[in-house]
Each structure stands twice: as C-alpha cells, then as structure tokens.
Amino acid sequence: MPTYEYMCLGCGKKFRVRMTITEHDGHKAKCPKCGRRKLQQRVEGFFAITAKKS
C-alpha cells in the first residue's frame, strides 16, 4: 500500500498517510491535527527492491 506525504494548508502540519490508490484518488486524506481536508501533497522519494541484479 502506498504512503503519501501531505502538508495541511490550514495548520501547517506535515504528515504521512498509508492508503490505497483509490482512496488517494477520492481525496480521503485529512489532517490528523485539525481535521481539515485542504491539503497539499508533498513530493516524497521512494526506492524499490528487485530480485534481478543489474
């Protein structure tokens, strides 16, 4: 399940949420501090582990 990073535009809190892609597309995230849904998605780095060696 993907992890998304957000910043609340109301209170400025930065937080991460694990949710399905469908939940993300439906804008289901809300701030854990103030409960608002006015969020800005932040860019987060990621890495992948594969079985093949290059």
A tleap script that builds the chain and sets N, CA, C and O, in Angstrom:
source leaprc.protein.ff14SB
mol = sequence {
  NMET PRO THR TYR GLU TYR MET CYS LEU GLY
  CYS GLY LYS LYS PHE ARG VAL ARG MET THR
  ILE THR GLU HIE ASP GLY HIE LYS ALA LYS
  CYS PRO LYS CYS GLY ARG ARG LYS LEU GLN
  GLN ARG VAL GLU GLY PHE PHE ALA ILE THR
  ALA LYS LYS CSER
}
set mol.1.N position { 0.857 -1.172 0.000 }
set mol.1.CA position { 0.000 0.000 0.000 }
set mol.1.C position { 0.906 1.240 0.000 }
set mol.1.O position { 1.832 1.333 0.806 }
set mol.2.N position { 0.638 2.180 -0.897 }
set mol.2.CA position { 1.489 3.381 -0.983 }
set mol.2.C position { 1.342 4.306 0.231 }
set mol.2.O position { 0.308 4.338 0.898 }
set mol.3.N position { 2.414 5.050 0.487 }
set mol.3.CA position { 2.422 6.072 1.534 }
set mol.3.C position { 2.481 7.427 0.854 }
set mol.3.O position { 3.308 7.648 -0.031 }
set mol.4.N position { 1.602 8.337 1.269 }
set mol.4.CA position { 1.544 9.676 0.696 }
set mol.4.C position { 1.889 10.689 1.774 }
set mol.4.O position { 1.497 10.539 2.931 }
set mol.5.N position { 2.627 11.721 1.385 }
set mol.5.CA position { 3.017 12.761 2.322 }
set mol.5.C position { 2.252 14.038 1.989 }
set mol.5.O position { 2.182 14.450 0.831 }
set mol.6.N position { 1.683 14.656 3.015 }
set mol.6.CA position { 0.880 15.866 2.846 }
set mol.6.C position { 1.321 16.948 3.813 }
set mol.6.O position { 1.990 16.683 4.812 }
set mol.7.N position { 0.923 18.191 3.487 }
set mol.7.CA position { 1.035 19.304 4.412 }
set mol.7.C position { -0.332 19.975 4.454 }
set mol.7.O position { -0.913 20.282 3.414 }
set mol.8.N position { -0.842 20.201 5.663 }
set mol.8.CA position { -2.135 20.853 5.838 }
set mol.8.C position { -1.988 22.341 5.560 }
set mol.8.O position { -1.107 22.996 6.119 }
set mol.9.N position { -2.836 22.873 4.709 }
set mol.9.CA position { -2.792 24.294 4.388 }
set mol.9.C position { -3.471 25.134 5.470 }
set mol.9.O position { -3.367 26.361 5.457 }
set mol.10.N position { -4.161 24.486 6.401 }
set mol.10.CA position { -4.810 25.200 7.495 }
set mol.10.C position { -3.872 25.443 8.667 }
set mol.10.O position { -3.705 26.577 9.115 }
set mol.11.N position { -3.254 24.358 9.165 }
set mol.11.CA position { -2.414 24.479 10.365 }
set mol.11.C position { -0.925 24.278 10.093 }
set mol.11.O position { -0.102 24.526 10.974 }
set mol.12.N position { -0.563 23.827 8.875 }
set mol.12.CA position { 0.847 23.663 8.513 }
set mol.12.C position { 1.474 22.342 8.923 }
set mol.12.O position { 2.673 22.150 8.719 }
set mol.13.N position { 0.698 21.422 9.496 }
set mol.13.CA position { 1.239 20.131 9.930 }
set mol.13.C position { 1.624 19.272 8.727 }
set mol.13.O position { 0.871 19.174 7.759 }
set mol.14.N position { 2.803 18.650 8.797 }
set mol.14.CA position { 3.256 17.709 7.775 }
set mol.14.C position { 3.015 16.306 8.316 }
set mol.14.O position { 3.318 16.027 9.476 }
set mol.15.N position { 2.469 15.418 7.477 }
set mol.15.CA position { 2.169 14.067 7.926 }
set mol.15.C position { 2.149 13.109 6.744 }
set mol.15.O position { 2.086 13.519 5.585 }
set mol.16.N position { 2.203 11.812 7.072 }
set mol.16.CA position { 2.155 10.738 6.070 }
set mol.16.C position { 0.935 9.879 6.312 }
set mol.16.O position { 0.507 9.674 7.448 }
set mol.17.N position { 0.377 9.375 5.200 }
set mol.17.CA position { -0.809 8.528 5.273 }
set mol.17.C position { -0.602 7.339 4.349 }
set mol.17.O position { -0.176 7.497 3.205 }
set mol.18.N position { -0.909 6.136 4.857 }
set mol.18.CA position { -0.908 4.938 4.016 }
set mol.18.C position { -2.341 4.685 3.596 }
set mol.18.O position { -3.225 4.527 4.438 }
set mol.19.N position { -2.573 4.645 2.282 }
set mol.19.CA position { -3.913 4.378 1.770 }
set mol.19.C position { -3.820 3.804 0.375 }
set mol.19.O position { -2.781 3.893 -0.278 }
set mol.20.N position { -4.902 3.222 -0.073 }
set mol.20.CA position { -4.932 2.649 -1.414 }
set mol.20.C position { -4.950 3.770 -2.450 }
set mol.20.O position { -5.227 4.925 -2.124 }
set mol.21.N position { -4.658 3.424 -3.678 }
set mol.21.CA position { -4.679 4.410 -4.758 }
set mol.21.C position { -6.095 4.942 -4.951 }
set mol.21.O position { -6.274 6.125 -5.243 }
set mol.22.N position { -7.099 4.091 -4.794 }
set mol.22.CA position { -8.495 4.518 -4.920 }
set mol.22.C position { -8.851 5.551 -3.852 }
set mol.22.O position { -9.506 6.550 -4.152 }
set mol.23.N position { -8.426 5.320 -2.612 }
set mol.23.CA position { -8.667 6.293 -1.549 }
set mol.23.C position { -7.964 7.612 -1.851 }
set mol.23.O position { -8.525 8.687 -1.640 }
set mol.24.N position { -6.728 7.520 -2.346 }
set mol.24.CA position { -5.971 8.726 -2.690 }
set mol.24.C position { -6.671 9.520 -3.790 }
set mol.24.O position { -6.790 10.742 -3.702 }
set mol.25.N position { -7.129 8.822 -4.819 }
set mol.25.CA position { -7.817 9.490 -5.922 }
set mol.25.C position { -9.143 10.112 -5.479 }
set mol.25.O position { -9.617 11.066 -6.096 }
set mol.26.N position { -9.740 9.577 -4.415 }
set mol.26.CA position { -11.001 10.102 -3.895 }
set mol.26.C position { -10.815 11.189 -2.844 }
set mol.26.O position { -11.787 11.627 -2.229 }
set mol.27.N position { -9.560 11.634 -2.629 }
set mol.27.CA position { -9.249 12.708 -1.678 }
set mol.27.C position { -9.778 12.395 -0.280 }
set mol.27.O position { -10.459 13.217 0.332 }
set mol.28.N position { -9.459 11.200 0.218 }
set mol.28.CA position { -9.953 10.754 1.522 }
set mol.28.C position { -9.070 11.211 2.692 }
set mol.28.O position { -9.469 11.060 3.846 }
set mol.29.N position { -7.894 11.760 2.423 }
set mol.29.CA position { -6.982 12.157 3.499 }
set mol.29.C position { -7.479 13.411 4.202 }
set mol.29.O position { -8.090 14.292 3.597 }
set mol.30.N position { -7.192 13.463 5.518 }
set mol.30.CA position { -7.493 14.673 6.279 }
set mol.30.C position { -6.411 14.856 7.334 }
set mol.30.O position { -5.753 13.898 7.738 }
set mol.31.N position { -6.238 16.080 7.768 }
set mol.31.CA position { -5.199 16.422 8.728 }
set mol.31.C position { -5.494 15.769 10.079 }
set mol.31.O position { -6.608 15.883 10.591 }
set mol.32.N position { -4.495 15.080 10.666 }
set mol.32.CA position { -4.721 14.453 11.971 }
set mol.32.C position { -4.769 15.473 13.115 }
set mol.32.O position { -5.255 15.162 14.202 }
set mol.33.N position { -4.268 16.683 12.872 }
set mol.33.CA position { -4.245 17.707 13.925 }
set mol.33.C position { -5.540 18.517 13.965 }
set mol.33.O position { -6.154 18.662 15.022 }
set mol.34.N position { -5.960 19.051 12.794 }
set mol.34.CA position { -7.127 19.945 12.783 }
set mol.34.C position { -8.339 19.360 12.053 }
set mol.34.O position { -9.435 19.911 12.152 }
set mol.35.N position { -8.159 18.240 11.314 }
set mol.35.CA position { -9.274 17.581 10.644 }
set mol.35.C position { -9.646 18.162 9.287 }
set mol.35.O position { -10.582 17.677 8.652 }
set mol.36.N position { -8.946 19.175 8.834 }
set mol.36.CA position { -9.263 19.773 7.533 }
set mol.36.C position { -8.822 18.869 6.398 }
set mol.36.O position { -7.926 18.038 6.551 }
set mol.37.N position { -9.464 19.047 5.267 }
set mol.37.CA position { -9.125 18.279 4.066 }
set mol.37.C position { -8.420 19.141 3.023 }
set mol.37.O position { -8.152 18.670 1.917 }
set mol.38.N position { -8.118 20.384 3.353 }
set mol.38.CA position { -7.400 21.261 2.424 }
set mol.38.C position { -5.903 20.987 2.590 }
set mol.38.O position { -5.234 21.576 3.439 }
set mol.39.N position { -5.403 20.079 1.754 }
set mol.39.CA position { -4.036 19.584 1.878 }
set mol.39.C position { -3.248 19.813 0.608 }
set mol.39.O position { -3.803 19.925 -0.485 }
set mol.40.N position { -1.944 19.879 0.779 }
set mol.40.CA position { -1.037 19.944 -0.361 }
set mol.40.C position { -0.188 18.682 -0.311 }
set mol.40.O position { 0.468 18.401 0.691 }
set mol.41.N position { -0.208 17.924 -1.406 }
set mol.41.CA position { 0.599 16.708 -1.443 }
set mol.41.C position { 2.046 17.093 -1.664 }
set mol.41.O position { 2.359 17.917 -2.524 }
set mol.42.N position { 2.920 16.494 -0.888 }
set mol.42.CA position { 4.347 16.776 -0.980 }
set mol.42.C position { 5.021 15.665 -1.774 }
set mol.42.O position { 4.533 14.536 -1.815 }
set mol.43.N position { 6.135 15.990 -2.397 }
set mol.43.CA position { 6.902 15.007 -3.165 }
set mol.43.C position { 7.753 14.222 -2.188 }
set mol.43.O position { 8.465 14.796 -1.364 }
set mol.44.N position { 7.675 12.916 -2.288 }
set mol.44.CA position { 8.402 12.039 -1.384 }
set mol.44.C position { 9.229 11.072 -2.212 }
set mol.44.O position { 8.745 10.526 -3.204 }
set mol.45.N position { 10.464 10.860 -1.812 }
set mol.45.CA position { 11.313 9.906 -2.504 }
set mol.45.C position { 10.901 8.479 -2.187 }
set mol.45.O position { 10.230 8.234 -1.184 }
set mol.46.N position { 11.293 7.548 -3.023 }
set mol.46.CA position { 10.981 6.149 -2.773 }
set mol.46.C position { 12.087 5.290 -3.351 }
set mol.46.O position { 12.903 5.762 -4.144 }
set mol.47.N position { 12.112 4.045 -2.957 }
set mol.47.CA position { 13.048 3.094 -3.533 }
set mol.47.C position { 12.336 1.763 -3.709 }
set mol.47.O position { 11.336 1.473 -3.052 }
set mol.48.N position { 12.883 0.967 -4.614 }
set mol.48.CA position { 12.296 -0.339 -4.887 }
set mol.48.C position { 13.381 -1.394 -4.800 }
set mol.48.O position { 14.517 -1.169 -5.218 }
set mol.49.N position { 13.024 -2.536 -4.259 }
set mol.49.CA position { 13.938 -3.662 -4.181 }
set mol.49.C position { 13.473 -4.684 -5.216 }
set mol.49.O position { 12.318 -5.110 -5.212 }
set mol.50.N position { 14.371 -5.060 -6.079 }
set mol.50.CA position { 14.026 -6.033 -7.113 }
set mol.50.C position { 14.870 -7.301 -6.932 }
set mol.50.O position { 15.892 -7.295 -6.245 }
set mol.51.N position { 14.427 -8.357 -7.552 }
set mol.51.CA position { 15.132 -9.624 -7.449 }
set mol.51.C position { 16.288 -9.720 -8.433 }
set mol.51.O position { 17.244 -10.457 -8.192 }
set mol.52.N position { 16.213 -8.981 -9.542 }
set mol.52.CA position { 17.260 -9.055 -10.553 }
set mol.52.C position { 18.424 -8.153 -10.187 }
set mol.52.O position { 18.245 -7.065 -9.639 }
set mol.53.N position { 19.625 -8.632 -10.505 }
set mol.53.CA position { 20.819 -7.798 -10.325 }
set mol.53.C position { 21.181 -7.195 -11.669 }
set mol.53.O position { 21.163 -7.875 -12.695 }
set mol.54.N position { 21.507 -5.921 -11.651 }
set mol.54.CA position { 21.848 -5.275 -12.931 }
set mol.54.C position { 23.316 -5.116 -13.111 }
set mol.54.O position { 23.760 -4.592 -14.133 }
savepdb mol mol.pdb
quit
